[in-house]
Amino acid sequence: MFFDERRSHFLKDRLQRRLKACQMESFYAYYRLLTSREGRAELALLLENLTVNETSFFRNRPQLDLLQKSVLEEILRRKQERRDYNLRVWSAGCSAGQEPYTVAILICDALAYYYLRNPLPFDMPSPKPLIPPPWKVEIVASDISYASLRVGQEGPWITPAGSAISKKPVISTRSSRN
């Protein structure tokens, strides 16, 4: 975890809350608790208090556009040239998991678009799979918050009213490409 000057007040506030909850009189005493064997549960509570747990589908659109329009295309091209059809992605700090599912959607879309322009040398089964053979895709999702990971494992996301998930098909955004 990284806290720059802008977020130091957040860190100090959260530490003071835990200090008070543990009835500690100094940060040093709290540090000693956290680094002891008995302090493992408290360390987990502190980490839960320090994480933002913000997550959503298609979060940080400029980053996803770069991944979709540049990075994935190049990765697929290079991997196919080497006949390496394995794609592994690590989504770190993913909270409850909407980000790795978004990446999965973008990968499926990128593979579909790639094979529209570069047909496979064999007929695809019907219905067409989301990940065409011979590709194998693995997405690993991790987060420091155990509570968030438990939610992500269950995947019970309810889109809050008013949240913006684009209903437009992702593949249509590629029409501006040459």
Long-range contacts (C-beta under 8 A, 24 or more apart in sequence): 1-50, 1-51, 1-144, 11-50, 14-46, 14-49, 14-50, 15-46, 17-49, 18-42, 18-45, 18-46, 18-49, 44-146, 47-144, 47-145, 48-145, 48-146, 48-147, 51-95, 51-143, 51-144, 51-145, 51-148, 52-95, 53-95, 53-96, 53-145, 53-147, 53-148, 54-95, 55-94, 55-95, 55-96, 55-97, 55-98, 55-99, 55-148, 56-98, 56-163, 56-165, 57-98, 57-101, 57-102, 57-157, 57-159, 57-165, 58-102, 58-165, 58-166, 59-98, 59-99, 59-102, 64-102, 64-106, 65-173, 67-103, 67-106, 68-106, 68-109, 68-110, 68-170, 68-173, 69-173, 69-174, 69-177, 72-106, 72-107, 72-110, 73-110, 73-114, 76-110, 76-111, 76-114, 77-114, 80-118, 85-134, 85-135, 85-136, 86-135, 86-136, 86-138, 87-135, 87-136, 87-137, 87-138, 88-137, 88-138, 88-139, 88-140, 89-137, 89-138, 89-139, 89-140, 90-139, 90-140, 90-141, 90-142, 91-139, 91-140, 91-141, 91-142, 92-142, 92-143, 93-142, 93-143, 93-144, 94-141, 94-142, 94-143, 94-152, 95-143, 95-145, 95-148, 95-152, 96-148, 96-149, 96-151, 96-152, 96-157, 97-141, 97-148, 97-149, 97-151, 97-152, 97-153, 97-155, 97-157, 98-157, 99-141, 100-139, 100-140, 100-141, 101-155, 103-139, 104-137, 104-139, 105-170, 106-170, 107-131, 107-137, 107-139, 109-170, 109-171, 111-135, 112-171, 113-171, 113-174
